[in-house]
C-alpha cells in the first residue's frame, strides 16, 4: 500500500520512510506543504503521515485542502507541539490520529497499520478472508492455517487485496500501490506476480474478474 510521508526534517523522514517500508508500505516523501498538497490531491494513497510545521504551506492547511477536495485517506499528524488545543484543531480539520514528537517508530508503524485497517473496515490486526489469514503485525500469511513463505512483494500484493475485499483491483492500481507512481510496473508484471502467488497458495485464493481486476475469494 502507498503511504505519503510529509516531513521536512531529513533525518526523521529517512527513519520513518525506512520503518514504513519495512512494514510493507511503498513510501512517497514530500518535504514541504505545497508538494504534499499536490501529491495528496492528484495521487492515490492508503494513508498519509503529516508533519504540521512545514515550509511553504503548514500541515493543517494541507489537511484542510485535502478534505475540502474530497480526499478521504486516513491521516496521522506528527507535531513537535503536544498541546491539547492543537490536537483538537487537527482532529476537527480531518485528522484521524495524532502523534507528538519525539515518538517511537514502532508506535508510529502500529498506528499507521491501525488506520489502514479501520479504513478498510477491519477491527483486528489479523484478517481472515475465505481460506486466507493475514497477520498484519507479523506480516505473515496462512492458507487453511498453514503458513506460507512469501516474498515481500508477494505479501504486499496480498495485503493490499485483503484491505480491499469485495472489489476487484485493477492491475494498474496494484502496480501503483506496490511500487509507487514513479516505479510502477506494467500489467504483465502484475499478472506474472499473481500467477506466481497462485502456484504457492492455490489457484482459487485470488480471483480474476475479467475487465476489472483481482480480488481475494471469500468462499
ZADO-1210 file (C-alpha; in nm, 4 decimals, padded with zeros to 6 digits):
<atoms>
<atom x="00.0000" y="00.0000" z="00.0000" code="UNK" pos="1"/>
<atom x="00.1137" y="00.3536" z="-00.0722" code="UNK" pos="2"/>
<atom x="00.1915" y="00.5901" z="00.2138" code="UNK" pos="3"/>
<atom x="00.2540" y="00.9623" z="00.1756" code="UNK" pos="4"/>
<atom x="00.5134" y="01.0892" z="00.4236" code="UNK" pos="5"/>
<atom x="00.5205" y="01.4671" z="00.4698" code="UNK" pos="6"/>
<atom x="00.8203" y="01.5687" z="00.6801" code="UNK" pos="7"/>
<atom x="01.0763" y="01.8454" z="00.6267" code="UNK" pos="8"/>
<atom x="01.3444" y="01.7165" z="00.8656" code="UNK" pos="9"/>
<atom x="01.5664" y="01.4824" z="00.6576" code="UNK" pos="10"/>
<atom x="01.6788" y="01.2590" z="00.9455" code="UNK" pos="11"/>
<atom x="01.3231" y="01.1997" z="01.0690" code="UNK" pos="12"/>
<atom x="01.1940" y="01.1480" z="00.7153" code="UNK" pos="13"/>
<atom x="01.4636" y="00.8891" z="00.6443" code="UNK" pos="14"/>
<atom x="01.3909" y="00.6930" z="00.9639" code="UNK" pos="15"/>
<atom x="01.0125" y="00.6985" z="00.9154" code="UNK" pos="16"/>
<atom x="01.0357" y="00.6065" z="00.5474" code="UNK" pos="17"/>
<atom x="01.2598" y="00.3117" z="00.6296" code="UNK" pos="18"/>
<atom x="01.0281" y="00.1888" z="00.9084" code="UNK" pos="19"/>
<atom x="00.7191" y="00.2141" z="00.6893" code="UNK" pos="20"/>
<atom x="00.9000" y="00.0445" z="00.4017" code="UNK" pos="21"/>
<atom x="00.9963" y="-00.2443" z="00.6282" code="UNK" pos="22"/>
<atom x="00.6293" y="-00.2653" z="00.7319" code="UNK" pos="23"/>
<atom x="00.5246" y="-00.3200" z="00.3698" code="UNK" pos="24"/>
<atom x="00.4359" y="00.0311" z="00.2554" code="UNK" pos="25"/>
<atom x="00.5512" y="00.1962" z="-00.0665" code="UNK" pos="26"/>
<atom x="00.6513" y="00.5399" z="00.0642" code="UNK" pos="27"/>
<atom x="00.6375" y="00.8696" z="-00.1257" code="UNK" pos="28"/>
<atom x="00.8098" y="01.1583" z="00.0535" code="UNK" pos="29"/>
<atom x="00.7260" y="01.5289" z="00.0369" code="UNK" pos="30"/>
<atom x="00.9414" y="01.7853" z="00.2161" code="UNK" pos="31"/>
<atom x="00.7127" y="02.0884" z="00.2008" code="UNK" pos="32"/>
<atom x="00.3440" y="02.1684" z="00.2249" code="UNK" pos="33"/>
<atom x="00.2830" y="02.2679" z="-00.1351" code="UNK" pos="34"/>
<atom x="00.4315" y="01.9442" z="-00.2719" code="UNK" pos="35"/>
<atom x="00.2357" y="01.7453" z="-00.0134" code="UNK" pos="36"/>
<atom x="-00.0932" y="01.9115" z="-00.1060" code="UNK" pos="37"/>
<atom x="-00.0353" y="01.8453" z="-00.4766" code="UNK" pos="38"/>
<atom x="00.0610" y="01.4793" z="-00.4270" code="UNK" pos="39"/>
<atom x="-00.2315" y="01.4067" z="-00.1958" code="UNK" pos="40"/>
<atom x="-00.4705" y="01.5839" z="-00.4298" code="UNK" pos="41"/>
<atom x="-00.3611" y="01.4090" z="-00.7505" code="UNK" pos="42"/>
<atom x="-00.2412" y="01.0610" z="-00.6481" code="UNK" pos="43"/>
<atom x="-00.3971" y="00.7740" z="-00.4542" code="UNK" pos="44"/>
<atom x="-00.2595" y="00.6833" z="-00.1109" code="UNK" pos="45"/>
<atom x="-00.3759" y="00.4392" z="00.1531" code="UNK" pos="46"/>
<atom x="-00.2552" y="00.6668" z="00.4348" code="UNK" pos="47"/>
<atom x="-00.0615" y="00.9875" z="00.4996" code="UNK" pos="48"/>
<atom x="00.1789" y="01.0804" z="00.7804" code="UNK" pos="49"/>
<atom x="00.1703" y="01.4601" z="00.8002" code="UNK" pos="50"/>
<atom x="00.4001" y="01.6923" z="00.9941" code="UNK" pos="51"/>
<atom x="00.2425" y="02.0244" z="01.0928" code="UNK" pos="52"/>
<atom x="00.5492" y="02.2501" z="01.0867" code="UNK" pos="53"/>
<atom x="00.6233" y="02.2611" z="00.7131" code="UNK" pos="54"/>
<atom x="00.7764" y="02.5180" z="00.4784" code="UNK" pos="55"/>
<atom x="00.5632" y="02.6868" z="00.2071" code="UNK" pos="56"/>
<atom x="00.2315" y="02.5625" z="00.3483" code="UNK" pos="57"/>
<atom x="00.1645" y="02.4423" z="00.7036" code="UNK" pos="58"/>
<atom x="00.0374" y="02.0924" z="00.7637" code="UNK" pos="59"/>
<atom x="-00.3022" y="02.1957" z="00.8968" code="UNK" pos="60"/>
<atom x="-00.3695" y="02.3947" z="00.5773" code="UNK" pos="61"/>
<atom x="-00.2598" y="02.0955" z="00.3691" code="UNK" pos="62"/>
<atom x="-00.5035" y="01.8711" z="00.5555" code="UNK" pos="63"/>
<atom x="-00.7911" y="02.1182" z="00.5182" code="UNK" pos="64"/>
<atom x="-00.7270" y="02.1424" z="00.1429" code="UNK" pos="65"/>
<atom x="-00.7235" y="01.7639" z="00.1077" code="UNK" pos="66"/>
<atom x="-01.0526" y="01.7253" z="00.2920" code="UNK" pos="67"/>
<atom x="-01.2133" y="02.0167" z="00.1055" code="UNK" pos="68"/>
<atom x="-01.1127" y="01.8439" z="-00.2185" code="UNK" pos="69"/>
<atom x="-01.2774" y="01.5181" z="-00.1138" code="UNK" pos="70"/>
<atom x="-00.9580" y="01.3279" z="-00.0317" code="UNK" pos="71"/>
<atom x="-01.0624" y="01.0779" z="00.2347" code="UNK" pos="72"/>
<atom x="-00.7474" y="00.8702" z="00.3035" code="UNK" pos="73"/>
<atom x="-00.6614" y="00.8447" z="00.6751" code="UNK" pos="74"/>
<atom x="-00.4095" y="01.0979" z="00.8070" code="UNK" pos="75"/>
<atom x="-00.1761" y="01.0668" z="01.1058" code="UNK" pos="76"/>
<atom x="-00.0486" y="01.4059" z="01.2223" code="UNK" pos="77"/>
<atom x="00.3040" y="01.4498" z="01.3587" code="UNK" pos="78"/>
<atom x="00.3926" y="01.7557" z="01.5617" code="UNK" pos="79"/>
<atom x="00.6639" y="01.8780" z="01.7968" code="UNK" pos="80"/>
<atom x="00.3893" y="02.0506" z="01.9949" code="UNK" pos="81"/>
<atom x="00.1623" y="01.8314" z="02.2049" code="UNK" pos="82"/>
<atom x="-00.0896" y="02.0842" z="02.3344" code="UNK" pos="83"/>
<atom x="-00.4446" y="01.9505" z="02.3505" code="UNK" pos="84"/>
<atom x="-00.5741" y="02.2555" z="02.1622" code="UNK" pos="85"/>
<atom x="-00.3530" y="02.1697" z="01.8650" code="UNK" pos="86"/>
<atom x="-00.4764" y="01.8114" z="01.8733" code="UNK" pos="87"/>
<atom x="-00.8362" y="01.9365" z="01.8660" code="UNK" pos="88"/>
<atom x="-00.7557" y="02.1631" z="01.5705" code="UNK" pos="89"/>
<atom x="-00.6054" y="01.8691" z="01.3830" code="UNK" pos="90"/>
<atom x="-00.8944" y="01.6333" z="01.4524" code="UNK" pos="91"/>
<atom x="-01.1506" y="01.8970" z="01.3558" code="UNK" pos="92"/>
<atom x="-00.9601" y="01.9616" z="01.0311" code="UNK" pos="93"/>
<atom x="-00.9985" y="01.5929" z="00.9402" code="UNK" pos="94"/>
<atom x="-00.7058" y="01.4098" z="01.1007" code="UNK" pos="95"/>
<atom x="-00.7604" y="01.0502" z="01.2125" code="UNK" pos="96"/>
<atom x="-00.4785" y="01.0248" z="01.4673" code="UNK" pos="97"/>
<atom x="-00.2116" y="01.2416" z="01.6317" code="UNK" pos="98"/>
<atom x="00.1408" y="01.1594" z="01.7462" code="UNK" pos="99"/>
<atom x="00.3652" y="01.4083" z="01.9256" code="UNK" pos="100"/>
<atom x="00.7404" y="01.4282" z="01.8661" code="UNK" pos="101"/>
<atom x="00.9601" y="01.2663" z="01.9815" code="UNK" pos="102"/>
<atom x="00.7975" y="00.9305" z="01.9112" code="UNK" pos="103"/>
<atom x="00.8918" y="00.5649" z="01.8833" code="UNK" pos="104"/>
<atom x="00.8970" y="00.4291" z="01.5288" code="UNK" pos="105"/>
<atom x="00.7248" y="00.1105" z="01.6428" code="UNK" pos="106"/>
<atom x="00.4300" y="00.3093" z="01.7749" code="UNK" pos="107"/>
<atom x="00.4058" y="00.5121" z="01.4546" code="UNK" pos="108"/>
<atom x="00.4003" y="00.1968" z="01.2414" code="UNK" pos="109"/>
<atom x="00.1368" y="00.0376" z="01.4653" code="UNK" pos="110"/>
<atom x="-00.0834" y="00.3463" z="01.4416" code="UNK" pos="111"/>
<atom x="-00.0473" y="00.3629" z="01.0631" code="UNK" pos="112"/>
<atom x="-00.1387" y="-00.0041" z="01.0312" code="UNK" pos="113"/>
<atom x="-00.4435" y="00.0511" z="01.2529" code="UNK" pos="114"/>
<atom x="-00.5566" y="00.3444" z="01.0400" code="UNK" pos="115"/>
<atom x="-00.5382" y="00.1431" z="00.7181" code="UNK" pos="116"/>
<atom x="-00.7213" y="-00.1495" z="00.8805" code="UNK" pos="117"/>
<atom x="-01.0043" y="00.0687" z="01.0058" code="UNK" pos="118"/>
<atom x="-01.0309" y="00.2462" z="00.6713" code="UNK" pos="119"/>
<atom x="-01.0832" y="-00.0963" z="00.5132" code="UNK" pos="120"/>
<atom x="-01.3477" y="-00.1892" z="00.7710" code="UNK" pos="121"/>
<atom x="-01.1339" y="-00.4275" z="00.9777" code="UNK" pos="122"/>
<atom x="-01.1142" y="-00.4019" z="01.3567" code="UNK" pos="123"/>
<atom x="-00.8433" y="-00.6613" z="01.4231" code="UNK" pos="124"/>
<atom x="-00.4793" y="-00.6951" z="01.3227" code="UNK" pos="125"/>
<atom x="-00.5476" y="-01.0486" z="01.1965" code="UNK" pos="126"/>
<atom x="-00.7690" y="-01.0532" z="00.8863" code="UNK" pos="127"/>
<atom x="-00.9490" y="-01.3648" z="00.7617" code="UNK" pos="128"/>
<atom x="-01.0839" y="-01.3725" z="00.4076" code="UNK" pos="129"/>
<atom x="-01.2084" y="-01.7117" z="00.2970" code="UNK" pos="130"/>
<atom x="-00.9251" y="-01.9631" z="00.3352" code="UNK" pos="131"/>
<atom x="-00.6651" y="-01.6915" z="00.3838" code="UNK" pos="132"/>
<atom x="-00.5454" y="-01.5456" z="00.7139" code="UNK" pos="133"/>
<atom x="-00.3293" y="-01.2325" z="00.7128" code="UNK" pos="134"/>
<atom x="-00.1464" y="-01.1201" z="01.0287" code="UNK" pos="135"/>
<atom x="-00.0587" y="-00.7544" z="00.9706" code="UNK" pos="136"/>
<atom x="00.1624" y="-00.7355" z="01.2819" code="UNK" pos="137"/>
<atom x="00.3836" y="-01.0291" z="01.1858" code="UNK" pos="138"/>
<atom x="00.3422" y="-00.9681" z="00.8112" code="UNK" pos="139"/>
<atom x="00.2545" y="-01.3339" z="00.7635" code="UNK" pos="140"/>
<atom x="00.0025" y="-01.5240" z="00.5513" code="UNK" pos="141"/>
<atom x="-00.1583" y="-01.8634" z="00.6123" code="UNK" pos="142"/>
<atom x="-00.3895" y="-02.0732" z="00.3951" code="UNK" pos="143"/>
<atom x="-00.6217" y="-02.3070" z="00.5865" code="UNK" pos="144"/>
<atom x="-00.3959" y="-02.2456" z="00.8872" code="UNK" pos="145"/>
<atom x="-00.0772" y="-02.3468" z="00.7038" code="UNK" pos="146"/>
<atom x="00.1912" y="-02.0710" z="00.6983" code="UNK" pos="147"/>
<atom x="00.3040" y="-01.9584" z="00.3519" code="UNK" pos="148"/>
<atom x="00.6531" y="-01.8376" z="00.2640" code="UNK" pos="149"/>
<atom x="00.6084" y="-01.5252" z="00.0544" code="UNK" pos="150"/>
<atom x="00.8453" y="-01.2610" z="-00.0779" code="UNK" pos="151"/>
<atom x="00.7967" y="-00.9019" z="00.0458" code="UNK" pos="152"/>
<atom x="00.6356" y="-00.8065" z="-00.2876" code="UNK" pos="153"/>
<atom x="00.4006" y="-01.1056" z="-00.2788" code="UNK" pos="154"/>
<atom x="00.2993" y="-01.0185" z="00.0780" code="UNK" pos="155"/>
<atom x="00.2305" y="-00.6576" z="-00.0180" code="UNK" pos="156"/>
<atom x="00.0012" y="-00.7697" z="-00.3003" code="UNK" pos="157"/>
<atom x="-00.1963" y="-00.9975" z="-00.0665" code="UNK" pos="158"/>
<atom x="-00.2040" y="-00.7233" z="00.1963" code="UNK" pos="159"/>
<atom x="-00.3492" y="-00.4688" z="-00.0476" code="UNK" pos="160"/>
<atom x="-00.6151" y="-00.7102" z="-00.1746" code="UNK" pos="161"/>
<atom x="-00.7052" y="-00.8005" z="00.1844" code="UNK" pos="162"/>
<atom x="-00.7609" y="-00.4333" z="00.2635" code="UNK" pos="163"/>
<atom x="-00.9856" y="-00.4027" z="-00.0425" code="UNK" pos="164"/>
<atom x="-01.2143" y="-00.7026" z="-00.0001" code="UNK" pos="165"/>
<atom x="-01.5297" y="-00.7099" z="-00.2039" code="UNK" pos="166"/>
<atom x="-01.3992" y="-00.5139" z="-00.5010" code="UNK" pos="167"/>
<atom x="-01.1804" y="-00.6046" z="-00.7960" code="UNK" pos="168"/>
<atom x="-00.8498" y="-00.4158" z="-00.8039" code="UNK" pos="169"/>
<atom x="-00.7067" y="-00.3411" z="-01.1467" code="UNK" pos="170"/>
<atom x="-00.3513" y="-00.4333" z="-01.2419" code="UNK" pos="171"/>
<atom x="-00.2688" y="-00.0644" z="-01.2755" code="UNK" pos="172"/>
<atom x="-00.3873" y="00.0160" z="-00.9243" code="UNK" pos="173"/>
<atom x="-00.1967" y="-00.2812" z="-00.7861" code="UNK" pos="174"/>
<atom x="00.1221" y="-00.1685" z="-00.9610" code="UNK" pos="175"/>
<atom x="00.0775" y="00.1828" z="-00.8255" code="UNK" pos="176"/>
<atom x="00.0384" y="00.0652" z="-00.4654" code="UNK" pos="177"/>
<atom x="00.3145" y="-00.1950" z="-00.4853" code="UNK" pos="178"/>
<atom x="00.5788" y="00.0205" z="-00.6469" code="UNK" pos="179"/>
<atom x="00.4637" y="00.3815" z="-00.6149" code="UNK" pos="180"/>
<atom x="00.3862" y="00.6105" z="-00.9060" code="UNK" pos="181"/>
<atom x="00.7475" y="00.6505" z="-01.0209" code="UNK" pos="182"/>
<atom x="00.8340" y="00.2811" z="-01.0134" code="UNK" pos="183"/>
<atom x="00.5053" y="00.1357" z="-01.1279" code="UNK" pos="184"/>
<atom x="00.5372" y="-00.1782" z="-01.3348" code="UNK" pos="185"/>
<atom x="00.3101" y="-00.2821" z="-01.6195" code="UNK" pos="186"/>
<atom x="00.0086" y="-00.5112" z="-01.6174" code="UNK" pos="187"/>
<atom x="00.2129" y="-00.8062" z="-01.7461" code="UNK" pos="188"/>
<atom x="00.4397" y="-00.7889" z="-01.4401" code="UNK" pos="189"/>
<atom x="00.1374" y="-00.7903" z="-01.2095" code="UNK" pos="190"/>
<atom x="-00.0109" y="-01.0855" z="-01.3980" code="UNK" pos="191"/>
<atom x="00.3164" y="-01.2745" z="-01.3548" code="UNK" pos="192"/>
<atom x="00.3236" y="-01.1923" z="-00.9836" code="UNK" pos="193"/>
<atom x="-00.0328" y="-01.3169" z="-00.9377" code="UNK" pos="194"/>
<atom x="00.0488" y="-01.6374" z="-01.1297" code="UNK" pos="195"/>
<atom x="00.3473" y="-01.6990" z="-00.9030" code="UNK" pos="196"/>
<atom x="00.1336" y="-01.6434" z="-00.5946" code="UNK" pos="197"/>
<atom x="-00.1331" y="-01.8834" z="-00.7189" code="UNK" pos="198"/>
<atom x="00.1275" y="-02.1565" z="-00.7550" code="UNK" pos="199"/>
<atom x="00.2214" y="-02.1034" z="-00.3893" code="UNK" pos="200"/>
<atom x="-00.1151" y="-02.0511" z="-00.2182" code="UNK" pos="201"/>
<atom x="-00.3606" y="-02.2190" z="-00.4540" code="UNK" pos="202"/>
<atom x="-00.5368" y="-02.1138" z="-00.7711" code="UNK" pos="203"/>
<atom x="-00.8694" y="-02.0272" z="-00.6080" code="UNK" pos="204"/>
<atom x="-00.7490" y="-01.7822" z="-00.3420" code="UNK" pos="205"/>
<atom x="-00.7067" y="-01.4905" z="-00.5835" code="UNK" pos="206"/>
<atom x="-00.9933" y="-01.4481" z="-00.8288" code="UNK" pos="207"/>
<atom x="-00.9797" y="-01.2673" z="-01.1627" code="UNK" pos="208"/>
<atom x="-01.2729" y="-01.0560" z="-01.2751" code="UNK" pos="209"/>
<atom x="-01.2171" y="-01.0095" z="-01.6459" code="UNK" pos="210"/>
<atom x="-01.2057" y="-00.6448" z="-01.7392" code="UNK" pos="211"/>
<atom x="-01.1936" y="-00.5337" z="-01.3744" code="UNK" pos="212"/>
<atom x="-00.9004" y="-00.6913" z="-01.1907" code="UNK" pos="213"/>
<atom x="-00.8180" y="-00.9164" z="-00.8971" code="UNK" pos="214"/>
<atom x="-00.9753" y="-00.9865" z="-00.5575" code="UNK" pos="215"/>
<atom x="-00.9452" y="-01.2386" z="-00.2766" code="UNK" pos="216"/>
<atom x="-01.2010" y="-01.5175" z="-00.2749" code="UNK" pos="217"/>
<atom x="-01.4311" y="-01.5025" z="00.0269" code="UNK" pos="218"/>
<atom x="-01.5594" y="-01.8552" z="-00.0337" code="UNK" pos="219"/>
</atoms>
